Amino acid sequence: MNLIRSVPLMACSAILIGCQASLDTPQATEGSAAQCDASSIQTLVGEQASPALLDQARRKSGAVTARIVRPGDIVTLEYNAHRLTLTTDESLKIQRISCG
């Protein structure tokens, strides 16, 4: 009976582990200097978002990670001072740039 309960639990765990993404960039700690500064890239508002532009903006802002958020995208609500967020409209035109 325990085996019948364990198999679905192991399957769910394997699926969740597979959903995790890792980045090649080192993770910053709370005390590190790699904190996002969106003020340096506000000139990108109105530009067309792309993976290349996202990486360029991430590097210029000093952020460790970055994401593009379109209308209707599901996002996490935790604050991350090392993450850059480019908020776009449906056509991927950048509407807002923020950290967190």
C-alpha positions as a Markdown table, in Angstrom:
| # | Residue | x | y | z |
|---|---|---|---|---|
| 1 | Met | 0.0 | 0.0 | 0.0 |
| 2 | Asn | 2.9 | 2.4 | 0.8 |
| 3 | Leu | 4.4 | 1.7 | -2.7 |
| 4 | Ile | 1.1 | 2.8 | -4.4 |
| 5 | Arg | 1.2 | 6.1 | -2.5 |
| 6 | Ser | 5.0 | 6.6 | -3.1 |
| 7 | Val | 5.0 | 6.2 | -6.9 |
| 8 | Pro | 2.8 | 9.3 | -7.7 |
| 9 | Leu | 4.7 | 11.3 | -5.1 |
| 10 | Met | 8.0 | 10.5 | -6.7 |
| 11 | Ala | 6.6 | 11.2 | -10.2 |
| 12 | Cys | 5.3 | 14.6 | -9.1 |
| 13 | Ser | 8.7 | 15.4 | -7.5 |
| 14 | Ala | 10.6 | 14.5 | -10.7 |
| 15 | Ile | 8.3 | 16.7 | -12.7 |
| 16 | Leu | 8.8 | 19.7 | -10.4 |
| 17 | Ile | 12.6 | 19.2 | -10.4 |
| 18 | Gly | 12.6 | 19.2 | -14.2 |
| 19 | Cys | 10.8 | 22.5 | -14.2 |
| 20 | Gln | 13.6 | 24.3 | -12.4 |
| 21 | Ala | 15.9 | 26.5 | -14.5 |
| 22 | Ser | 19.5 | 27.2 | -13.8 |
| 23 | Leu | 21.5 | 30.2 | -15.1 |
| 24 | Asp | 25.2 | 30.3 | -16.0 |
| 25 | Thr | 25.6 | 33.5 | -14.1 |
| 26 | Pro | 26.6 | 33.2 | -10.4 |
| 27 | Gln | 23.8 | 33.8 | -7.9 |
| 28 | Ala | 24.3 | 37.0 | -5.9 |
| 29 | Thr | 23.9 | 37.0 | -2.1 |
| 30 | Glu | 22.1 | 39.7 | -0.1 |
| 31 | Gly | 25.3 | 41.5 | 0.8 |
| 32 | Ser | 26.9 | 41.4 | -2.7 |
| 33 | Ala | 27.3 | 44.5 | -4.8 |
| 34 | Ala | 25.5 | 43.0 | -7.9 |
| 35 | Gln | 22.2 | 44.9 | -7.3 |
| 36 | Cys | 20.0 | 46.0 | -10.2 |
| 37 | Asp | 19.8 | 49.7 | -11.2 |
| 38 | Ala | 17.0 | 50.3 | -13.7 |
| 39 | Ser | 17.6 | 54.1 | -13.9 |
| 40 | Ser | 20.6 | 53.5 | -16.2 |
| 41 | Ile | 18.5 | 51.9 | -18.9 |
| 42 | Gln | 15.3 | 53.9 | -18.9 |
| 43 | Thr | 16.1 | 55.0 | -22.4 |
| 44 | Leu | 15.0 | 51.5 | -23.6 |
| 45 | Val | 11.4 | 52.2 | -22.9 |
| 46 | Gly | 9.6 | 52.2 | -26.3 |
| 47 | Glu | 12.1 | 49.8 | -27.8 |
| 48 | Gln | 11.2 | 46.3 | -29.1 |
| 49 | Ala | 12.2 | 43.6 | -26.5 |
| 50 | Ser | 14.3 | 40.7 | -27.7 |
| 51 | Pro | 16.6 | 38.2 | -26.0 |
| 52 | Ala | 19.7 | 40.2 | -27.1 |
| 53 | Leu | 18.3 | 43.4 | -25.7 |
| 54 | Leu | 17.3 | 41.7 | -22.5 |
| 55 | Asp | 20.9 | 40.4 | -22.0 |
| 56 | Gln | 22.3 | 43.8 | -22.8 |
| 57 | Ala | 19.9 | 45.6 | -20.4 |
| 58 | Arg | 20.7 | 43.0 | -17.7 |
| 59 | Arg | 24.5 | 43.6 | -18.0 |
| 60 | Lys | 24.1 | 47.4 | -18.1 |
| 61 | Ser | 21.8 | 47.5 | -15.1 |
| 62 | Gly | 24.1 | 45.3 | -13.0 |
| 63 | Ala | 21.3 | 42.7 | -12.5 |
| 64 | Val | 22.1 | 39.0 | -12.0 |
| 65 | Thr | 18.9 | 37.8 | -13.8 |
| 66 | Ala | 16.3 | 39.4 | -16.1 |
| 67 | Arg | 12.9 | 38.6 | -17.5 |
| 68 | Ile | 10.4 | 40.0 | -20.0 |
| 69 | Val | 6.8 | 40.1 | -18.8 |
| 70 | Arg | 4.0 | 40.4 | -21.3 |
| 71 | Pro | 0.3 | 41.1 | -20.5 |
| 72 | Gly | -1.2 | 38.0 | -19.0 |
| 73 | Asp | 2.1 | 36.3 | -18.1 |
| 74 | Ile | 2.2 | 34.6 | -14.7 |
| 75 | Val | 5.0 | 35.9 | -12.6 |
| 76 | Thr | 6.3 | 35.3 | -9.1 |
| 77 | Leu | 5.6 | 38.0 | -6.5 |
| 78 | Glu | 8.7 | 37.7 | -4.4 |
| 79 | Tyr | 11.0 | 40.8 | -4.4 |
| 80 | Asn | 14.5 | 40.1 | -5.9 |
| 81 | Ala | 16.8 | 43.1 | -5.8 |
| 82 | His | 19.1 | 41.4 | -8.3 |
| 83 | Arg | 16.4 | 40.9 | -11.0 |
| 84 | Leu | 15.6 | 43.2 | -13.9 |
| 85 | Thr | 12.1 | 43.1 | -15.3 |
| 86 | Leu | 11.1 | 44.5 | -18.7 |
| 87 | Thr | 7.3 | 44.9 | -18.9 |
| 88 | Thr | 6.0 | 45.0 | -22.5 |
| 89 | Asp | 2.7 | 45.2 | -24.4 |
| 90 | Glu | 1.4 | 42.4 | -26.6 |
| 91 | Ser | 3.8 | 43.4 | -29.4 |
| 92 | Leu | 6.8 | 43.2 | -27.1 |
| 93 | Lys | 7.3 | 47.0 | -27.0 |
| 94 | Ile | 8.8 | 47.9 | -23.6 |
| 95 | Gln | 6.4 | 49.9 | -21.5 |
| 96 | Arg | 8.2 | 49.8 | -18.1 |
| 97 | Ile | 11.6 | 48.8 | -16.7 |
| 98 | Ser | 12.1 | 47.9 | -13.1 |
| 99 | Cys | 14.1 | 45.9 | -10.6 |
| 100 | Gly | 12.7 | 43.5 | -8.1 |
